[in-house]
Amino acid sequence: MSISVNNVRVQIPYHLRNLARVEGELVLEVAGRVTIKSVLDALERRYPMLCGTIREHDTLKRRAFLRFFACEEDLSHQSADLELPAAVASGKEPFLIIGAIAGG
């Protein structure tokens, strides 16, 4: 039995792109089910300097001022095991990690 590998497009905020020393959109290989967790695991494996910037080190929960979007849907409060839409898994649409704006 072979495990499928998907090329998932990911967009991260400018300050995280600077930290990872990358420009523009990222393409990550994600094996198996494409979930929020599997995408973030692949991102941190490829760019270890991002560990702890998107998720807390100990709990792996999303940091407060970051939001996750896929196919124009806010997934920020969904389970990390949520399977992402087929359009994201196939690379047609990106998985977005957006810096939230606070204030009044």
Secondary structure per residue as TSV (DSSP state, phi and psi in degrees):
chain	resnum	aa	ss	phi	psi
A	1	M	-	360.0	126.6
A	2	S	-	-102.0	148.4
A	3	I	-	-95.9	130.2
A	4	S	-	-71.8	146.0
A	5	V	E	-117.5	127.0
A	6	N	E	-110.6	141.9
A	7	N	E	-95.1	107.2
A	8	V	E	-103.4	130.4
A	9	R	E	-85.2	135.3
A	10	V	E	-134.2	133.9
A	11	Q	E	-114.0	129.4
A	12	I	-	-121.0	158.7
A	13	P	-	-61.7	157.4
A	14	Y	H	-52.6	-46.7
A	15	H	H	-65.4	-31.3
A	16	L	H	-76.9	-32.5
A	17	R	H	-63.6	-40.3
A	18	N	H	-61.3	-45.4
A	19	L	H	-61.3	-40.5
A	20	A	H	-82.8	-6.2
A	21	R	T	57.1	50.4
A	22	V	-	-130.2	160.6
A	23	E	-	-122.6	143.4
A	24	G	S	69.5	-156.8
A	25	E	-	-77.5	145.0
A	26	L	E	-101.1	150.8
A	27	V	E	-123.1	121.4
A	28	L	E	-116.7	142.6
A	29	E	E	-86.4	122.5
A	30	V	E	-121.0	118.5
A	31	A	E	-88.3	141.1
A	32	G	S	78.2	-148.5
A	33	R	S	-65.3	138.0
A	34	V	-	-95.7	102.0
A	35	T	B	-119.7	170.3
A	36	I	H	-56.1	-46.9
A	37	K	H	-61.3	-46.4
A	38	S	H	-66.0	-33.9
A	39	V	H	-68.9	-45.5
A	40	L	H	-66.4	-36.6
A	41	D	H	-60.3	-46.1
A	42	A	H	-64.7	-38.8
A	43	L	H	-62.8	-46.4
A	44	E	H	-71.9	-28.9
A	45	R	H	-67.4	-43.6
A	46	R	H	-76.3	-33.3
A	47	Y	-	-126.8	77.6
A	48	P	G	-60.5	-21.4
A	49	M	G	-67.6	-12.0
A	50	L	G	-89.3	-7.0
A	51	C	T	-58.0	127.5
A	52	G	T	88.0	-7.4
A	53	T	T	-91.8	-28.1
A	54	I	S	-104.6	-38.0
A	55	R	B	-124.6	149.8
A	56	E	-	-61.9	143.0
A	57	H	T	-57.9	-48.7
A	58	D	T	-84.4	-40.1
A	59	T	T	-97.7	-16.5
A	60	L	-	60.9	22.0
A	61	K	-	-83.0	149.7
A	62	R	B	-58.1	136.8
A	63	R	-	-67.6	148.6
A	64	A	T	-57.0	-38.3
A	65	F	T	-101.1	26.2
A	66	L	E	-121.4	145.4
A	67	R	E	-126.5	151.0
A	68	F	E	-113.8	132.4
A	69	F	E	-132.4	146.5
A	70	A	E	-147.5	129.9
A	71	C	T	51.9	45.9
A	72	E	T	64.6	19.1
A	73	E	E	-116.2	132.3
A	74	D	E	-77.3	116.0
A	75	L	-	-108.6	12.2
A	76	S	T	-57.2	-33.6
A	77	H	T	-103.7	10.3
A	78	Q	S	-83.8	163.3
A	79	S	-	-62.0	143.3
A	80	A	T	-64.0	-18.8
A	81	D	T	-88.6	4.2
A	82	L	-	-62.6	128.0
A	83	E	B	-74.4	129.7
A	84	L	-	-75.5	155.6
A	85	P	-	-55.7	152.6
A	86	A	H	-56.9	-34.5
A	87	A	H	-63.4	-31.8
A	88	V	H	-77.1	-45.1
A	89	A	H	-60.7	-32.6
A	90	S	T	-86.3	-8.2
A	91	G	T	88.1	1.8
A	92	K	S	-68.8	-39.8
A	93	E	S	-121.4	148.2
A	94	P	-	-85.0	156.8
A	95	F	E	-91.3	125.4
A	96	L	E	-106.5	132.1
A	97	I	E	-114.2	114.1
A	98	I	E	-116.8	138.6
A	99	G	E	-76.0	123.9
A	100	A	-	-74.2	152.8
A	101	I	-	-107.3	129.6
A	102	A	-	-112.3	156.2
A	103	G	-	132.6	-176.5
A	104	G	-	-132.1	360.0
